[in-house]
Structure formats: structure tokens, C-alpha cells
Amino acid sequence: MTIFWMRPPKHALFCDARPNLDLNHQSQGNALRLRPTSRRMRPYLPTACRPNNVQFAARSSIQQTARRTYAFQASGTPSFQVFNRRTKWLQKERSGANATQSREVGYLKDEMAKRVSERLLDIKRNFPRTLDLGANSCNIARALIGPNPDNDPENPSSTPLPPLASKISELVAADSSSTLLYRDADTLPDGEVGEGMKLTRQVLGDEETLPFEPQSFDLVLSSLSMHWINDLPGYLAQINNVLKPDCPFIGAMLGGDTLFELRTSLQLAEQERKGGISPHVSPLADVRDVGGLLQRVGFKMLTVDVEDLIVDYPDTFALMQDLQAMGESNAILGREMGAISRDVLLANEAIYRALHGNEDGTIPATFRIIHMIGWRESPDQPKPLPRGTGEINMKDFFEKK
Amino acid sequence: MHPKPTQVRPIQRMAQAVSKCSAEASLYGKCILADYNSVHKDMCAKEFLKLKDCYLAASKGGK
């Protein structure tokens, strides 16, 4: 781009583009210095300052190739980037590559997959096409083909109910990390995996932009993967978009006070050792946020609830190793690069124990799981009555009682 | 690429060494907990150095 230096007309404020150079100014040393006396440098001239003929000439040659953008055209809602998606992808790939270790630490995700799929028992319906979004190592598929959670273990003689997989004809397991997704491909291959459920794996190039057709799924499940999504409102809106009308989304994500013990003790340790803190535990969505988000993107008949899973570890090193093996290490964009220094790790171990440690010498780690169910809007859905249509005054009702 | 199952990771060696210093660790932890709302740099430097000395001695003995 060429900048046209123009002779400034008298009293013109906006076209004062050329700095006036005071050549006579003598600085303290012997050297002659050029010093701009005017600080109003405007390298990007407003259109009014350009000579008209140049402007027309430029337009006719440029217009065909370059797209002109306008300052007043907003480029959509800006989304905050919190997590480094490439780092997260690498961590997941590494987790999947070390299969034995990553199976050992699958306890959290397997347990959550079970609890998410348990919620299907409440919906008396079959789901021809189901999406498992952020499938990790197909934990949900494994939970679905496992024994039905409604089977009574006290009464084994009663006819056992079929596994939940019988309600689903096709399960699409989608994740960004192919190594993690195909980790158990030898025992759980693509295709028919049991009870008439067909498993299809799909690797997502960009997990925040779903490549699926609108209204193409009868159910969307998501277990312990949404806490790494940068643009959660956009993600939920896309989920709503791929669902058919009157179809549910059942999700579970880590949120709120997850790993608050580690967060606080690492903060104290860094504060004392280094005199400042850097983020080591992700910022997480709270329960209130999730309810609001689901409502905002248009889900109906919401259910949001919380449960805490507390896992005891022998020491903080075991906790951090397990998190790493799960592929859940820190991936915040603004984090301090490189490993945590040994001094901080040492201080963290002592503070964690003193602040949160159990009496038997173990340390607890809290995982707060936010469960959510939302339904895609449909005209034949039950709806709340409009405001002011109630006929019984609640106050009278309770006072009479 | 990945450590073999028999190989001990440095972090595990560190965990073992730290586990031998529980007395010093709890002293340091108590020092921090005494005033954890206003922690500043080197607030418990003395206690930390004791803990670190113990850890260094333990990690040398372990090898």
C-alpha cells in the first residue's frame, strides 16, 4: 500500500500526516538529531485526504480481486480463546499412544460414561442415530454395551434386561484425537459391537466446528470433553443444530470446584516460592453458567445437576501423573511454558497435605461433574403455561394447609 | 518414546524422596497455613530450605 504524503493545508487537523522535522534542534551531544515536533502522525489517511483521481484508479484495479472490509462491519461475536487446542490435541494423542497407562487411568471417564448412559433409562424411546461428541476412547460405547444398570444384582434369577445399546442403532463416536479414539479398536472395532448397535468412529479436524448435517441425530451424548471447548455457547448451539426436533442432548462436563485443592495449593506454593502465580488449573464453567448457556442457545426442558466425585491419591505426584496420562494436563493459552519447577512441586506437596490432606495420609481430589439435559425445540413438546395463567394462589394454598 | 514399565520416571523418584520428609513437609505446610491469606515470596523460606535439604539428602540416598 502506498501512503501519500500530502502538504498539510492550514488548520487541517486530520490531514496532518507529515511530521514537521525540527532540523535546527541541537541536542546535548554534538550530533544533530532529527526530532519530530508534531506527534500527530496518521499513517492511515481517511478517504477524504486522498486525491480523487488516485482513489478512482485504485478502485478500478483492486475491486475485482480484493474484498474490502469496513470498520463498521462487526465480524460476529468475538469468542475468547482460553485453551491451546493444539496442545490439548497433542496431550490426547500421547495419552492414546501409551495404551496400557491410559487404560489404567480410565477410571474417571469410564465411571462418567456409565453415569451419562444411565440417564437413557429415563427416556422411553429408541434412538436410531446417536452422536457421542468428544468420545475420548469410546468410553460411552463401552458403557452402552455393558450390562444394563437396571438389572437387580440381589436377584440374579429375574430376567436380565438387555444392555442400553439395544436402544441405539448407530453410534457415531467423534473426537479430535485419532490415536485416543482408535486406542481400543482391536477389542471394539468399527461396525456391529453388540445388541444391534453399529459403532462408527469419526476423527474431527476441528472439534469446535461440527461437520454434521443439521437435524441428523436423534440423540447427542457428551461425557467429560466439553471443559476444553473455547467457545462453549457456539458449541452448544451447533449441538442444538444437529439434533432433530424434540430430541435430547445429554452431557456431562467438569466444572465449578473441580480440582480446587490442586488449584489452591499450587497457587500458594507459587506465591511463596516465586512471588507470583500462573494458571495451572483451567477456568471452568459453573452450574449457573451451564443452565444459562443451554437456555441461551435454545434448548428446552432443561435439567442441570451436579455431583462430586472425590478420588483419593497417595500423593500429589500420583494425581498429576494420572491427569497427564488421561490427557487432561494443563492447556491454558496463558500458562507458563515448560514443567513446573521442582521447588514449586515440593512446596505444593507439603501445602496440599497440610491444607486438604486426609487423616490416613492420602490426599483427596474433587471432580465436580455438571450433568445437563436439554431438548431441541419442537411444536408438539409440552410447554410451560404463560405467566399469569395460574388459578391457585400459592400463598393461600400453603397458608390453608 | 514412552518409558518402559520397568523404567522409573524422575517424578516417581521425586515422590519417593519427598515421602521421606513428612516431618519437614508438615512444618512448612503449617507455616503457610498460619497466614495463607497474605502469602508473599519467601514467607517460609527457612522451613522450605529445611524441607529441600531433607529432600536432596533423601534423593541422593535413594540412588
Chai-1 contact restraints between the chains, C-beta under 6 A:
chainA,res_idxA,chainB,res_idxB,connection_type,confidence,min_distance_angstrom,max_distance_angstrom,comment,restraint_id
A,N98,B,H2,contact,1.0,0.0,6.0,A-B,restraint_1
A,L268,B,I32,contact,1.0,0.0,6.0,A-B,restraint_2
A,L268,B,Y36,contact,1.0,0.0,6.0,A-B,restraint_3
A,L268,B,V39,contact,1.0,0.0,6.0,A-B,restraint_4
A,Q271,B,V39,contact,1.0,0.0,6.0,A-B,restraint_5
A,E272,B,V39,contact,1.0,0.0,6.0,A-B,restraint_6
A,E272,B,M43,contact,1.0,0.0,6.0,A-B,restraint_7
A,G275,B,K41,contact,1.0,0.0,6.0,A-B,restraint_8
A,D315,B,A15,contact,1.0,0.0,6.0,A-B,restraint_9
A,F317,B,I11,contact,1.0,0.0,6.0,A-B,restraint_10
A,F317,B,A15,contact,1.0,0.0,6.0,A-B,restraint_11
A,L346,B,Y55,contact,1.0,0.0,6.0,A-B,restraint_12
A,E349,B,V18,contact,1.0,0.0,6.0,A-B,restraint_13
A,A350,B,A25,contact,1.0,0.0,6.0,A-B,restraint_14
A,A350,B,Y28,contact,1.0,0.0,6.0,A-B,restraint_15
A,A350,B,G29,contact,1.0,0.0,6.0,A-B,restraint_16
A,I351,B,G29,contact,1.0,0.0,6.0,A-B,restraint_17
A,I351,B,I32,contact,1.0,0.0,6.0,A-B,restraint_18
A,R353,B,G29,contact,1.0,0.0,6.0,A-B,restraint_19
A,A354,B,G29,contact,1.0,0.0,6.0,A-B,restraint_20
A,A354,B,L33,contact,1.0,0.0,6.0,A-B,restraint_21
